[in-house]
């Protein structure tokens, strides 16, 4: 292991970076709220004929100071539904199944997304501006389409 860089160690140990673990948790918790397995924290959904089940994103008032807006955007109520909506339709539409089944499908999906946390010396090799699922899924899809 000592000859592997941080990203390679994460892959070899089948581990997620801290940021990816947090985002995975937010997706799972949002799904649990939708499925009424935990107290709902204000998540509402709608069905799109083309896209399937999606979460409605609450509006953020733009009159608040930037520091307050940033905190609101990082909250579970905003970030959780955004992450949930970024998952494939097959995962978003999973319903009336066990949490373990949902996690298994989610983990298969997350394994297909590069997990490249920002580390000193590695930033020039990153494919996205951040390691967030929201950034990397768009670039991964674009890369797959052009190659």
C-alpha positions as CSV (number, residue, x, y, z in Angstrom):
1,X,0.0,0.0,0.0
2,X,2.8,2.4,0.7
3,X,3.6,2.8,-3.1
4,X,0.0,3.7,-3.9
5,X,-1.3,7.2,-3.9
6,X,-4.3,8.2,-1.8
7,X,-6.8,7.7,-4.6
8,X,-5.4,4.3,-5.4
9,X,-5.5,3.3,-1.8
10,X,-9.2,4.2,-1.6
11,X,-9.9,2.1,-4.6
12,X,-7.8,-0.9,-3.4
13,X,-9.5,-0.9,0.0
14,X,-13.0,-0.4,-1.6
15,X,-13.5,2.8,0.5
16,X,-15.1,6.1,-0.2
17,X,-13.5,9.5,0.6
18,X,-15.0,11.4,3.5
19,X,-16.9,13.7,1.1
20,X,-18.3,10.7,-0.8
21,X,-19.4,9.0,2.4
22,X,-21.3,12.2,3.5
23,X,-23.0,12.5,0.1
24,X,-23.9,8.8,0.2
25,X,-25.4,9.3,3.6
26,X,-27.4,12.3,2.4
27,X,-28.9,10.3,-0.5
28,X,-29.8,7.4,1.8
29,X,-31.4,9.7,4.4
30,X,-33.4,11.6,1.8
31,X,-34.6,8.3,0.3
32,X,-35.6,7.1,3.8
33,X,-37.5,10.4,4.4
34,X,-39.4,9.9,1.1
35,X,-40.2,6.3,2.0
36,X,-41.3,7.3,5.6
37,X,-38.6,5.2,7.2
38,X,-37.5,8.3,9.2
39,X,-39.1,11.6,10.1
40,X,-39.5,13.6,6.9
41,X,-37.6,16.9,7.2
42,X,-39.6,18.6,4.5
43,X,-38.8,16.6,1.4
44,X,-41.6,16.4,-1.2
45,X,-41.5,14.5,-4.5
46,X,-43.2,14.6,-7.8
47,X,-43.2,12.3,-10.8
48,X,-42.0,13.4,-14.2
49,X,-43.2,11.2,-17.1
50,X,-39.7,11.2,-18.6
51,X,-37.4,11.5,-15.5
52,X,-39.4,9.6,-12.9
53,X,-39.5,10.4,-9.2
54,X,-37.7,13.6,-8.3
55,X,-37.5,15.8,-5.2
56,X,-38.8,19.3,-5.2
57,X,-36.0,21.7,-4.3
58,X,-37.1,24.4,-1.8
59,X,-36.5,28.0,-2.8
60,X,-33.7,30.0,-1.2
61,X,-34.4,33.6,-0.6
62,X,-31.7,35.8,-2.3
63,X,-32.2,38.7,0.1
64,X,-30.2,36.8,2.8
65,X,-26.6,37.5,3.3
66,X,-24.2,35.3,1.3
67,X,-23.0,33.5,4.4
68,X,-26.6,32.5,5.3
69,X,-27.3,31.4,1.7
70,X,-24.2,29.3,1.7
71,X,-25.2,27.6,4.9
72,X,-28.7,26.9,3.6
73,X,-27.4,25.4,0.4
74,X,-25.2,23.1,2.4
75,X,-28.1,21.9,4.6
76,X,-29.6,18.4,4.3
77,X,-32.9,20.0,3.2
78,X,-31.3,21.4,0.1
79,X,-28.3,19.3,-0.6
80,X,-30.0,15.9,0.1
81,X,-32.7,16.4,-2.6
82,X,-30.1,17.7,-5.1
83,X,-27.9,14.6,-4.6
84,X,-31.0,12.3,-4.7
85,X,-32.1,13.9,-8.0
86,X,-28.6,13.3,-9.5
87,X,-28.9,9.5,-9.0
88,X,-30.1,7.4,-11.9
89,X,-33.9,6.9,-12.4
90,X,-33.7,3.3,-11.4
91,X,-32.3,4.2,-8.0
92,X,-34.6,7.2,-7.4
93,X,-37.7,5.0,-8.2
94,X,-36.8,2.2,-5.7
95,X,-39.7,1.9,-3.3
96,X,-41.0,-0.4,-0.7
97,X,-37.7,-2.3,-0.5
98,X,-35.2,-2.7,2.3
99,X,-32.6,-0.1,3.1
100,X,-29.9,-2.6,2.4
101,X,-31.3,-3.2,-1.1
102,X,-31.3,0.6,-1.8
103,X,-27.7,0.9,-0.4
104,X,-26.5,-2.0,-2.6
105,X,-27.9,-0.4,-5.8
106,X,-26.6,3.0,-4.7
107,X,-23.1,1.6,-4.1
108,X,-23.0,0.0,-7.5
109,X,-23.8,3.3,-9.0
110,X,-21.2,5.2,-6.9
111,X,-18.6,2.7,-7.9
112,X,-18.9,4.0,-11.5
113,X,-18.2,7.6,-10.5
114,X,-14.5,8.6,-9.9
115,X,-13.8,9.4,-6.3
116,X,-11.0,11.9,-6.5
117,X,-10.9,14.0,-3.3
118,X,-8.9,17.2,-3.5
119,X,-5.4,16.5,-2.1
120,X,-2.2,18.6,-2.4
121,X,-0.3,17.4,-5.4
122,X,-3.3,15.7,-7.1
123,X,-5.5,18.6,-8.0
124,X,-4.1,18.9,-11.5
125,X,-5.3,15.3,-12.2
126,X,-8.9,15.8,-11.0
127,X,-11.6,15.6,-13.6
128,X,-13.9,18.0,-11.9
129,X,-13.7,21.2,-9.8
130,X,-14.7,19.3,-6.7
131,X,-15.2,15.7,-5.7
132,X,-19.0,16.2,-5.3
133,X,-21.2,13.7,-7.0
134,X,-23.1,16.7,-8.5
135,X,-19.9,17.8,-10.3
136,X,-18.4,14.5,-11.2
137,X,-21.5,12.9,-12.7
138,X,-21.9,15.6,-15.2
139,X,-18.3,15.4,-16.3
140,X,-18.3,11.6,-16.3
141,X,-21.4,11.6,-18.6
142,X,-19.8,14.2,-20.9
143,X,-16.5,12.2,-21.1
144,X,-18.4,9.0,-21.9
145,X,-20.4,10.7,-24.6
146,X,-17.3,12.2,-26.3
147,X,-15.1,9.1,-26.2
